[in-house]
Amino acid sequence: MMDWTDRHCRYLHRLLSRHTLLYTEMVTAPALVRGGALHLLDFNAEEHPVALQLGGSDPAELAKAAKLGQAAGYDEINLNCGCPSDRVQSGTFGAILMQDPGLVAECVRAMREAVDIEVTVKCRIGVDDQIAEDVLPEFLSRVGAAGCGRFTIHARKAWLQGLSPKENRDIPPLDYGLVQQMRGLFSGLHLSVNGGVTTLDQAEAFLAAGLDGVMIGRSAYHDPASVLIDADRRIFGDTAPGHTAEGAVLAMLPYIEAHLASGGKLAQVTRHMLGLFQGRPGARVWRRMLSEGAHRKGAGTALVEQALAAFEQAQAEAADSDAA
Ligand SMILES: Cc1cc2nc3c(=O)[nH]c(=O)nc-3n(C[C@H](O)[C@H](O)[C@H](O)COP(=O)(O)O)c2cc1C
């Protein structure tokens, strides 16, 4: 998610879940191919499985960008056909591509020819006054025929005029039923649903209803422990114990040390950790200590350890008052 997630966030999320597929934020093909911004591809080996999401609409340029992604070690290349922002529209990529399934098919074909790893697409159910019931099956059919076997469908339209990107994630109504219908029409495609899913209960219900996957965005960011910690057991059937949220904090300490030693700043990592204890007693003191302290000069892992101790103290006090 652009401006929210990055490699530090994915490192944390991978500590919480071994099996969920993680995505980069959208990286534009022009930035990689014309701008040479190869640092945008940096990631840690621990993040696997991880997909590189590309933005673009020029088949040759996307093919080059996909090759760079494959060479960097990504497990999958995903094409963004869902982002509605103005900046993205002016570059003719993102959700506006829902209007041109032929071009998306060309892009997918070019990327498939360029790389051996899987090429997937994230899309909307349509844009503006398109009839989603017509547009979505045509899109899946044409892009699927070009070699995309896996789609993630954000189950709402994007309105390209008049709504901000944020509004476009909330205002157009969700139509899960339509995504479900696509399941019936395209039995050979792997279809994941996205949009408005906040819990693993909801995710399990979609899987039980026949969908192949569920993508969770904002809730996984704001409340990563609730969404990710139980996903390995509940969704992937792996019962091996993983990290608790507290354990993940401790496991982040060497990562943070290495980041600081290479000239990075504490807040670049801890900003993704603020929601780790969401909904639990002590969550507020954890969040406050990190958000107030991480920007201070010289702030390091000691702050994270102090914030964890304060959280644990608040937990103990809450347990005592429950018992009283
Ligand atoms: C700040 C922010 C940035 C986003 N950036 C991207 C992006 O780079 N690529 C993408 O496919 N979706 C992006 N999205 C959309 C999410 O992936 C997701 O489709 C949307 O939030 C709906 O799912 P959710 O209700 O689970 O969050 C972004 C969402 C947010 C909140």
The ligand as an SDF file (V2000), in Angstrom:
LIG
                    3D

 31 33  0  0  0  0  0  0  0  0999 V2000
   -2.6480    3.9730    1.8420 C   0  0  0  0  0  0  0  0  0  0  0  0
   -3.0670    2.9350    0.8420 C   0  0  0  0  0  0  0  0  0  0  0  0
   -2.2670    2.6810   -0.2510 C   0  0  0  0  0  0  0  0  0  0  0  0
   -2.6360    1.6940   -1.1810 C   0  0  0  0  0  0  0  0  0  0  0  0
   -1.7850    1.4040   -2.2020 N   0  0  0  0  0  0  0  0  0  0  0  0
   -2.0690    0.3660   -3.0160 C   0  0  0  0  0  0  0  0  0  0  0  0
   -1.1390   -0.0880   -3.9880 C   0  0  0  0  0  0  0  0  0  0  0  0
   -0.0110    0.4110   -4.0830 O   0  0  0  0  0  0  0  0  0  0  0  0
   -1.5010   -1.1120   -4.7890 N   0  0  0  0  0  0  0  0  0  0  0  0
   -2.7290   -1.7260   -4.6580 C   0  0  0  0  0  0  0  0  0  0  0  0
   -3.0200   -2.6750   -5.3980 O   0  0  0  0  0  0  0  0  0  0  0  0
   -3.6140   -1.3270   -3.7610 N   0  0  0  0  0  0  0  0  0  0  0  0
   -3.3080   -0.3170   -2.9260 C   0  0  0  0  0  0  0  0  0  0  0  0
   -4.2050    0.0630   -1.9790 N   0  0  0  0  0  0  0  0  0  0  0  0
   -5.5250   -0.5880   -1.9270 C   0  0  0  0  0  0  0  0  0  0  0  0
   -5.5030   -1.8320   -1.0580 C   0  0  0  0  0  0  0  0  0  0  0  0
   -4.5850   -2.7780   -1.5830 O   0  0  0  0  0  0  0  0  0  0  0  0
   -6.8850   -2.4890   -1.0290 C   0  0  0  0  0  0  0  0  0  0  0  0
   -7.2540   -2.8500   -2.3400 O   0  0  0  0  0  0  0  0  0  0  0  0
   -7.9550   -1.5780   -0.4610 C   0  0  0  0  0  0  0  0  0  0  0  0
   -7.4990   -0.8940    0.6860 O   0  0  0  0  0  0  0  0  0  0  0  0
   -9.1960   -2.4000   -0.0970 C   0  0  0  0  0  0  0  0  0  0  0  0
   -8.8590   -3.4800    0.7450 O   0  0  0  0  0  0  0  0  0  0  0  0
   -8.9870   -3.3890    2.3640 P   0  0  0  0  0  0  0  0  0  0  0  0
  -10.4110   -2.9990    2.6570 O   0  0  0  0  0  0  0  0  0  0  0  0
   -8.6220   -4.7580    2.8510 O   0  0  0  0  0  0  0  0  0  0  0  0
   -8.0250   -2.3330    2.8120 O   0  0  0  0  0  0  0  0  0  0  0  0
   -3.8540    1.0080   -1.0170 C   0  0  0  0  0  0  0  0  0  0  0  0
   -4.6490    1.2630    0.0900 C   0  0  0  0  0  0  0  0  0  0  0  0
   -4.2600    2.2030    1.0250 C   0  0  0  0  0  0  0  0  0  0  0  0
   -5.1270    2.4310    2.2520 C   0  0  0  0  0  0  0  0  0  0  0  0
  1  2  1  0
  2  3  1  0
  2 30  2  0
  3  4  2  0
  4  5  1  0
  4 28  1  0
  5  6  2  0
  6  7  1  0
  6 13  1  0
  7  8  2  0
  7  9  1  0
  9 10  1  0
 10 11  2  0
 10 12  1  0
 12 13  2  0
 13 14  1  0
 14 15  1  0
 14 28  1  0
 15 16  1  0
 16 17  1  0
 16 18  1  0
 18 19  1  0
 18 20  1  0
 20 21  1  0
 20 22  1  0
 22 23  1  0
 23 24  1  0
 24 25  2  0
 24 26  1  0
 24 27  1  0
 28 29  2  0
 29 30  1  0
 30 31  1  0
M  END
$$$$
